[in-house]
Amino acid sequence: MTVQTCSPAGRITRSLLGYGVIAGPFYVIVSLAQALTRDGFRLDRHSWSLLANGDLGWIQIANFVLTGLMTIAAAVGLRRALDSRLAPALVGGYGIGLVAAGIFIADPAQGFPVGTPEAGAVSWHGMLHLAVGGVGFLCMIGACLVLGARFAREGRTAIAWFSRFVGVFFFGAFAGIASGSHGPVTLVFVAAVLLVQGWLALICVHFHRATV
């Protein structure tokens, strides 16, 4: 029986891609744990960005930064695994957006933390949070579509269509939440975040297996 070994460079690439598998579950678990336990937070009303406020806000700030750094590491791994720069750069842009979202905190709003007015003035860091988040989301949407096209050219129909679906779904959910809608739209956006993080893990596993 022939045992296939991985080259030193391949081991580094696989390690970097492994961060893309960890990043999504880490971000989702930490966010949901807070969303389900912090007083006054409602999943059908509040965005996860609001968790960065209050006495326990440091948890979500750290969540953004660490998830962003892991995503950037995964982007480096994708660059090493691919003969293309565009998709890895877009994934890296999403990671940078997450780090920046942790640095520039969203303003308290919609009654969270408890006692916050329904609406208030938007600070400079609140504006930057929205801006870097929007750019990061658009980068990830682009990455889904770019890799979807690549997989289609390679004849990998299932993963190509899944990548395109995730990109389109995430764009629609982002557009809905950006319009200021709440209720079902907020839950759809949560579903989109879960889906896109799952897609990143799937892509990293795919290229992890192909790396020697």
N, C-alpha and C positions, 0 to 999 in steps of 0.2 A: 504493500500500500504506500502510495506517495503522499507525503505530508507537505502541503504548501506552506512555506514560511513567508513572513512579511519582511520587507526590507526595512532598514532603520528609518528611511524617509517615509515609508508607508506607515510605520508605527506612529510616527508623529502626526501624520495626516489623519489616521484613525482616531487618535486621541483628541485632536481638535474637533473632528466631526462628532465625537461622543458628547461634547458639550451641547451640541444642537439637539441631541436626544434628551438631555437632562433639563435644558432651559425651559421648555414648555411646561412639563409637569411641575417643576419647581415654582414657576410663576403662578400657575393656576392654583396649586395647592395652598400656597401662602396667601394668595388673594382671597380664595373662597373661605379659608379658615377665618380670616378677619371679617369678611362680609357676613358670615353666619354667626359671629360672636360679638361684634362691636355694637354697642348700644345705639339704636337709631338708624342703622344702615339697612337699606332695603335693596335687594338685588334687582327688583323691577323698577327702581326709580333712580338709584345713584350709580354713577360710574365708579370703577375701581380706583380711578385717580384720586377721588375724594378721600380715600383711606390714608393718604399721606398727611392728612391734617389731624390735629388733636395730640393728646399725650402719647398715643401709640403710633403716631404717624411715621416714626422712624422705621417701623417694620416695613411699610410699603415703599418707603424711600429706598431702603436697602434692597427690597425685592426688585424694584425697577433697575437699580444700578447693577446688581449681580446678574440678573437675567440678561441685561444688555451686554455685559462683558462676556457672558457665555455665548450669546448670539454672535458677537463679533469674532470670538474664537472659532465658532462653527463656520463663519464666513471665510476665515482664513483657510480652514480645512477644505471648504468647497473650492476655493481658488487653487489649492494644491491638487485637488482631485479632477478639476475641469480644465479644458483647454480654452476656457472663456473667462473674461473678467466681469462681464455685465451682471450676471446673476449673483455671483458672490458679492460684488459691490453693493447691489441692492439689498441683499440680506444684511450686509455690514451696515448699511444706512439705517435699516430698521433697528439694529442693535444700538447704534449711536443715538437714535431717537429715544430708545428706552432709558439709556443712561442720562440723557439730557432731561427726560421727563422726571427723573428722580431728583435732579439738581434744581430744576425750575418747578416748584410745587404748584399744583392746581389750587385755586381759591376755594375756601369753604363755600358751600352753596346748598340750596334745596333742603335746608334744615339739618345738614350734617357738617360737622359734629352737632350733637344735640344743642339747641339754643341758637344755632346760626340762622339768620334771616333767610327767607326764601330766595331772595336775590340781593346782590350787593355790587359794589364797584369792583371792576376787574383790575387786578394789580399788574405790574409789568411782568412779574414771574408767572402769573396766571396766563397772560397772553402768550408768553414764550412756551409755556407748557402745551397750550393748544397748538401752537405753530410747529414745534418739534414733533409732537405726537402725530399731527397730520402728515408731515413729511415722512415720518417713519412708516406710517400705515401705507402711504402711496408707494414707498419703496418695496414693502412686502407684497403688495398687490402686483407690482411690476415683476418681482422675482417669480411669483407664481405663474404669470403669463409667459415670461421668458423661458422658464424651464419647461412649462407645458408645451411650448413650441418646439423646444429641443427634443423632448421625449417623443413628440409626434413625428419628427423627422427620423428618429431612430426606430420607429415602428412600435413603440411602447404605448399602445393605445390607452390602456386602463389608467396608468399613472399620468398620461398626458391630459386626459379628460378630467381626472380628479384635480390636477393642478389648476386647470383653467376654471373649473367650477369653484374651487376655493378662492381664487383671485376675484372672480365676478361676485361671489357671495359676500366676501369681505368688503369689496367696494360698495355694494348696496347697503350693507349694515353700517359702514362708516358714513355714508351719505345720510342715512336715516338719523344716526346719532348726532351728526354735525348740524342737522336742521333744528336741533333743540327738542326733538320728540322724546317722550318717555314711555313708561309702561311696557307694552309688548316690544317696542323698538329697542329698549334697553336690554331686554332679554335676548332678542335676536343678535344684538351686538356681542353679548356675552358668548352666545353660541358661536359666533364668527371668530372670536378670539380663541376659543377652544379648538375650533377647526383649523385655524391657521397655525397654531402651535403644534397641533398634531401633524399637519402637513410638513412643517419644518423637521420634526423628528423623523418622519417617514423618508424624507429626502436624504437626510443625513445617514440613516440606516442603509438606504439604497447605495449611496456612494462609499460608505464604510465597507460594505461587502465587496464592492468592485475594486477596492484599493489593495494593491499587493506591495 
